[in-house]
């Protein structure tokens, strides 16, 4: 006998590196667990319409500016749940209208909460390690710690495609690759890659709806306009540079921490500070609003 399929609309609500989470009561399906807001898609209702309605009813705020995040099917013992996931940012002006018992959690805190198994893919995408190593040497992967990712900054030649094809799925999960190289990988490799990197010129050429649903994107930005565009089209994180003077680009004027902090406060995505970073700068960078740091030499 086939299991019933339930369509559910789920909302990932973001505000300044925090995510809105609630608690499922014991009497509910998959009860006594944490949850993202959402609920069943009613007959005659689209998943997005259901998402808007559920957020207004459950959370108490009306949001119209939504982006598709993912579609996830998960089979439980008694039912198959198809999650239609959307994400949106919550303006500061609406924070006081959010009903209890919804609470904001950092992305790190999500890892320690008790979510249903169907939510694990969402949590893995929302959480980022705090350090990104940038290198054109693939062997750098063997040196990565658990709290690090590698952005393999290469052009994507045939030889490099062959080189990456020799890596295990586990190794690929620690990698960021540029969008040109990503397009040359097979579907299994694409599924395993941690994130897709967009140069600022590539980012600014994209519109809403251009990003592949279910994939994680990190955008290279050098000004506030590109940062806000990255958020607008649905990117997951930002590499902002150059924060401090660098030996590789001495002719480029650095932002400085004051400007960095000002720009970061105007977006709701994780922002990695890039340019002139040293190994001990992570704590100080976080104090200036950074989610993490990135660089070629400091790691």
C-alpha atoms as one frame of an Amber mdcrd trajectory, in Angstrom:
protein
   0.000   0.000   0.000   1.497   3.323  -1.050   2.115   5.985   1.546   0.196
   9.268   1.421   2.103  12.313   0.177   1.737  15.533   2.131   2.817  18.832
   0.572   4.134  21.307   3.111   5.255  24.915   2.691   8.233  25.864   4.847
   9.705  29.327   5.476  13.307  30.165   6.254  13.061  33.623   7.825  16.351
  35.502   8.130  17.475  38.557  10.058  21.105  39.561  10.589  22.602  36.060
  10.497  19.814  34.572  12.603  17.015  32.183  11.657  13.491  32.003  13.092
  12.680  28.663  14.764   9.773  27.303  16.808   8.793  24.115  18.680   6.411
  21.341  17.613   4.141  20.120  20.372   4.030  16.418  21.234   0.563  15.918
  19.683   1.789  17.056  16.243   3.388  14.826  13.607   7.113  14.594  14.421
   6.296  16.297  17.729   8.701  17.390  20.469  11.066  18.803  17.871  12.136
  22.230  16.684  10.655  23.480  13.427  10.788  26.189  10.840   7.433  27.973
  10.393   5.055  26.589   7.798   2.270  24.112   7.261   0.229  22.021   4.840
  -0.569  23.255   1.366  -4.340  23.403   1.172  -6.377  22.288  -1.839  -6.386
  24.918  -4.578  -3.411  26.694  -3.000   0.082  27.026  -4.451   3.047  26.271
  -2.141   4.027  29.957  -2.156   0.483  31.037  -1.283   0.503  28.508   1.545
   3.823  29.854   2.777   2.554  33.440   2.885  -0.644  32.369   4.659   1.113
  30.189   7.235   3.615  32.911   8.117   0.836  35.421   8.621  -1.198  32.987
  10.739   1.628  31.390  12.741   4.245  34.128  13.020   2.048  37.186  12.753
   3.810  39.053   9.957   2.889  39.596   6.320   5.760  39.150   3.891   5.459
  39.314   0.107   9.097  39.188  -1.022   9.913  35.449  -1.161  12.540  33.373
  -2.952  12.483  29.636  -3.693  15.030  27.877  -1.458  14.606  24.150  -2.123
  12.172  21.281  -2.703  12.853  18.286  -0.457  11.068  14.911  -0.394  11.478
  12.806   2.749   9.926   9.414   3.461   8.875   8.640   7.026   7.471   5.311
   8.246   3.896   6.471   7.765   3.993   9.239   5.185   6.013  10.937   2.440
   6.482  14.647   3.077   7.335  16.979   0.207   8.710  20.236   1.553   8.431
  23.358  -0.602  10.938  25.681   1.042  11.052  29.455   0.584  13.184  32.107
   2.239  12.758  35.777   3.039  14.365  38.472   5.147  12.461  40.084   8.012
  12.778  43.889   8.251  13.676  45.341  11.628  10.338  47.179  11.689   8.449
  43.859  11.882  10.496  42.192  14.631   8.175  43.306  17.434   5.160  41.821
  15.632   6.492  38.259  15.713   4.349  36.075  17.953   5.559  33.767  20.704
   7.021  31.173  20.972   9.079  31.810  17.815  12.707  32.660  18.553  15.832
  33.700  16.658  18.798  31.313  16.599  22.264  31.740  15.159  23.267  29.443
  12.322  25.646  27.619  14.668  22.864  27.027  17.196  20.766  25.292  14.545
  23.241  22.402  14.587  22.362  21.598  18.210  18.578  21.821  17.930  16.290
  18.812  17.594  14.804  19.050  14.092  12.911  16.344  12.157  15.147  14.442
   9.737  13.484  16.079   6.740  14.913  19.436   7.868  18.571  18.373   8.009
  19.347  19.388   4.408  18.094  22.903   5.145  20.258  23.187   8.239  23.343
  21.984   6.373  22.809  24.687   3.781  22.205  27.444   6.337  25.348  26.713
   8.319  28.744  27.833   6.996  32.167  27.067   8.472  33.785  30.339   9.570
  36.951  30.169   7.476  37.376  29.895   3.705  40.779  29.064   2.275  41.373
  30.346  -1.272  43.875  28.384  -3.338  44.527  27.007  -6.817  46.180  23.938
  -5.284  43.763  21.032  -4.901  45.990  19.275  -2.359  45.023  22.070   0.053
  41.903  19.967   0.730  44.000  17.541   2.783  44.977  20.402   5.118  41.491
  21.701   5.844  40.083  21.630   9.351  36.444  20.900  10.109  35.687  24.615
  10.430  37.089  25.460   6.977  36.080  25.311   3.322  38.284  25.524   0.241
  37.480  27.845  -2.641  39.417  26.190  -5.471  40.053  29.284  -7.574  40.897
  27.943 -11.025  39.668  28.613 -14.566  38.114  25.188 -15.089  40.319  23.683
 -17.774  39.822  20.141 -19.010  42.800  19.046 -16.906  41.237  20.595 -13.799
  37.906  18.901 -14.478  39.758  15.580 -14.656  41.648  16.431 -11.469  38.497
  17.148  -9.480  36.800  14.010 -10.846  39.276  11.895  -8.878  38.014  13.245
  -5.543  35.554  11.412  -3.313  32.109  12.854  -2.591  33.248  13.510   0.975
  36.136  15.665  -0.258  33.903  17.553  -2.676  31.652  18.588   0.206  34.454
  20.798   1.486  34.809  22.715  -1.775  33.568  25.907  -3.374  34.023  26.152
  -7.156  33.286  28.899  -9.653  30.154  28.681 -11.758  32.056  27.917 -14.983
  33.754  24.875 -13.465  30.526  23.788 -11.760  28.744  23.569 -15.116  31.332
  21.023 -16.332  30.828  18.602 -13.422  28.490  15.615 -13.519  25.286  15.589
 -11.460  26.794  13.587  -8.571  29.697  16.010  -8.278  27.389  19.011  -8.500
  25.246  17.595  -5.723  28.288  17.149  -3.475  29.918  20.568  -4.003  29.468
  22.862  -0.992  28.797  26.089  -2.895  28.999  27.865  -6.249  31.115  31.028
  -6.467  30.000  34.050  -8.488  32.330  36.864  -9.472  30.827  40.326  -9.046
  30.415  40.776 -12.809  28.591  37.441 -13.030  26.470  38.331 -10.013  25.343
  41.675 -11.407  24.312  40.052 -14.703  21.855  37.758 -12.908  18.212  38.432
 -12.108  15.770  36.909  -9.677  14.921  33.390 -10.760  18.268  32.809 -12.494
  19.855  30.870  -9.618  19.363  27.117  -9.517  16.910  26.209  -6.749  18.451
  24.010  -4.081  22.050  25.139  -4.727  24.165  27.264  -2.406  25.773  30.392
  -3.879  28.480  32.678  -2.498  29.045  36.009  -4.261  32.215  38.087  -4.498
  31.304  41.708  -3.752  33.261  44.954  -3.594  30.506  47.473  -2.837  27.160
  47.783  -1.089  25.120  47.681  -4.298  26.480  44.248  -5.243  25.914  42.962
  -1.692  22.286  44.029  -1.780  21.881  42.520  -5.250  23.310  39.220  -3.984
  20.645  39.145  -1.300  17.925  40.235  -3.716  18.508  37.386  -6.195  18.854
  34.726  -3.471  22.566  34.149  -2.823  23.470  32.434   0.441  26.629  34.305
   1.474  29.025  37.076   0.463  32.795  37.459   0.167  33.451  41.173   0.730
  36.858  42.556  -0.257  39.325  44.075   0.140  38.819  44.805   3.824  42.490
  45.556   4.557  45.442  46.346   2.251  46.797  43.260   0.474  50.135  42.389
  -1.068  48.434  40.873  -4.116  46.430  44.044  -4.934  48.332  46.999  -3.430
  46.736  49.422  -5.894  43.192  48.745  -4.629  41.931  50.941  -1.800  40.865
  48.889   1.223  37.432  49.342   2.780  38.598  49.400   6.395  36.635  47.912
   9.251  34.328  50.907   9.739  33.057  50.768   6.166  32.905  46.966   6.310
  30.735  47.049   9.435  28.445  49.668   7.927  27.803  47.644   4.765  27.396
  44.322   6.566  24.703  45.834   8.789  22.609  46.507   5.678  22.294  42.886
   4.533  21.028  39.720   6.205  23.456  37.219   4.657  26.652  35.791   6.177
  29.536  38.007   5.064  33.128  36.758   4.957  35.870  39.374   5.280  38.480
  38.965   2.532  41.709  40.898   2.025  44.613  41.212   4.427  43.207  38.655
   6.877  45.494  36.909   9.361  44.841  33.680  11.281  43.989  35.555  14.464
  41.542  37.983  12.855  38.403  35.829  13.121  37.327  37.072  16.558  37.916
  40.695  15.640  36.163  40.277  12.305  33.083  38.860  14.044  33.044  41.916
  16.318  32.763  44.020  13.154  29.775  42.022  11.917  31.564  39.401   9.800
  30.344  35.825   9.820  33.851  34.594   9.015  37.102  35.324   7.208  38.629
  34.210   3.916  42.081  34.393   2.420  44.948  32.789   0.527  47.797  32.986
   3.034  46.389  33.142   6.556  45.418  29.459   6.665
